[in-house]
Every structure is written in structure tokens, then in C-alpha cells.
Amino acid sequence: MQETKWLIAREIPRLRRYALALTRDPAAADDLVQDTLERAIRKRHLWKRHGSLRGWLYRMLYNVFLNQTPRRQRRAREIDLDDAPEPVAPESPEAGLLQRDIVTAMQALPAEQRAAIALTAVEGLSYDEAAAALDIPVGTLRSRLSRGRERLRETFDTSEPPVRQVK
């Protein structure tokens, strides 16, 4: 029993990062993680030891997020990107600007696409693990990833067709 609590506690930083990607608000992310941890500890007997604890916790966090979404939308507020913690110190000012642009672009994605990209690209889960965590078929996950990546590409595609020089 203590071992399970310890294993759950080890996942808190990852859960917080994922919650922040979903909620876009540090305070709401902390609340979401707290609610998830309370539920996980209360229901730890349901975790099957042969499965991934991380995937089980991600699924639980996502379900809590979905259940709280209507409440959160009623009291939605805009947050300043300066309030969001920087995951890694940028190597240069340009890298810092790029990080900020990526965070802004991710925040503009619908929650389903943001969740899929956060689990696979940020948290490093396989497609099977991410689909299980979101409780969706792998094909649906791939579709959400494809649409989300396309929207991100459109956001960052600054290339314009070459202008012909007339002499």
C-alpha cells in the first residue's frame, strides 16, 4: 500500500505538466492534479499491477478534466503567459520567443488535440498508451494528432511563395 502511494507521488511532476497543458492555468492545473491524486489514492486498489501506473493516472486526470470542464468554462478567465512556468531555460532570446510561441499555439488547440499532443510529444507515451490514457481508439488518437499537428504547422508556416522580380 505504501509502495503504491510512493509510485503515485513519483508521477506528480508529469501529472502537473500534463494538467497545465490541458487547463492552460497554473492554479487550475494544481487543482486538477490534487483532485486526481485524491481519486488515485482512494481507488488505488483498482490499479492492475501489470498495467502502466502512469497511463492509469493520465486517464484518471483526463477524465477528471473532462468532468470539470463545464464548471471551468463558467468561471473561465484569461491568464498571462508570463504566469506559466518555463519548462526549460531558453538557450537564447530567440529560443525563448519560440518556446512562448509554441505554448501559445498549443493553447489555441482544442482540448482533445492538445491532450493527444501533450501525451505523445511532451510526455513521450506511445500511441497505444496515449489512446488508453484518453480511453479512445488508436485511430481516433492518430486523427487528433494529425489535425493538431496540421494546425500547429499552419501557425508556424511563415513561408510565402517567392516573389518574382520583374526587370
N, C-alpha and C positions, 0 to 999 in steps of 0.2 A: 504494500500500500504506500509506504513512504517512497519507494523507488518510483512508482508511477507519478507521484506528486513532483519528485525531483526531475523526472523526464519531461513533464509538462512545463515546469519552471524554466528548463533549458530552452524552450521554444519561444519564450516571451519576446525577445528582440525580433524574431522573424514574424511573429503574430502582429506585433506593433507596426512593423514596416508594411505588412500586407493591409492592415486596418487603415493605415494612413493613406495608402494608395486607393482604397475604396471610399473612405469618407472625405478625404481632402481637408480634414480639420484635425489638428493635433489633439485637442480636448475630446472630440468625438471618437477619435481613434483609441485614446486611452480608455474611454468608457466602454467601447466595443470590446477591447481586449479584456477588460475587467469582467464584463458580462460573460464572455466566452470562457474565461478561466474559472469563474464560479460554476458555470454549467459543466465544464470538463471535470472538475474535481467532484462535483455532485454525481456525475454519471460515469466516472472512471471505470466502474465495473462493466460497462458496455463496450469498452475498447477491447478489441480482439488482439491479443499479443502478436499474432502472425502478420497483422496489417501494420501500415505505417502510422505511427502516432502523429507525425507532422500532418499527414494527409487528413487524418481524423479531426485534428484541431482546425485545419484550414476549412474543412467542410463545415464544422460547427460555427466558426467565426463567420463564414459567408452566410449561413442560414440565419444567424443572429442579426447580421447586417440587413438581410432581406426583410426580416420581421420588424426591424426598427425603421426601415426606410420611410414609411408613411409618417411616423412621428417626427423623423428628422426633417422631412420636407416641410412640415408645418412650421417648424422653427428654424428653417434654413437661414444661413447668413453667409455672407462672403468673408473669406479670410484673406489676409495679406500673405503673399508668398514669402515675405520676409519672416513670417512666424514659423514656417515649415523648416524643420532642421535639415541641414545639408548632410547627405549621407557620407560624402567624402569631400575633403577639402580639394578644391579645384587646383590643378597644376598651374594654370594661367588665368588671366581675366577672361580670355576667350572661352576656356573650358567652363568657367563659372557661368558665363552667359548661356552656353549650350545646355548646361545642366538645368538652368532656370527655364529655358525654352522647352526642354523635354518634360519637365514637371508640368508646365502649363499645358502642353499638348496632351499629356496623359490625363490631366484633369478635365479636359474638354471631351474625352471619350465617354460614351455611355457606360454605366456601371458594369454591364456584362462583359464588354470588351476590355475595360480596364482591369477587371478581375482576372480574365484569361491571360492577358499580357503580364500582369504582375506575378501570377503564379509561375508562368513558364520562363519569362525573360528575367525577372528580378529574383524570384525565389529558386529558380532552376529546377522546377518539377518537370517530370516527363509529361507528355500529353496524356498518358493513361492516368498518372497520379493527379494531374490538374483536373481532368474530367471527373475523376472520382471525388475529388475535394469539392467540386462545384455541383456534383450529382447530376451530370449531364452526359450524353453520349460523346465519344471521342470526335465523331464527325461534327457535332454542334460546336465543340471546343475549337476545332480547326477552322470552322466557319467564322466564329467570333474573332479568332486570332487573325485570320485573313482580312476581315473587314477593319479591325482595329489597326493592323499594320498599314493597310492601304490609307486609312485616314491620317496616320502619322506621316506616311510618305508624302501625302498631299500637303500636309502642314510644312514639311521641311523641303519640299521641292521648289527651289528658288531659281532653277534653271529656266531660262527663257530661250525661245528659238533665236538662233543667231540673226542679227540684223544685217541685211545686205548693204554693202557700201556701194553707192551709186557714184560713178566718177564722171 
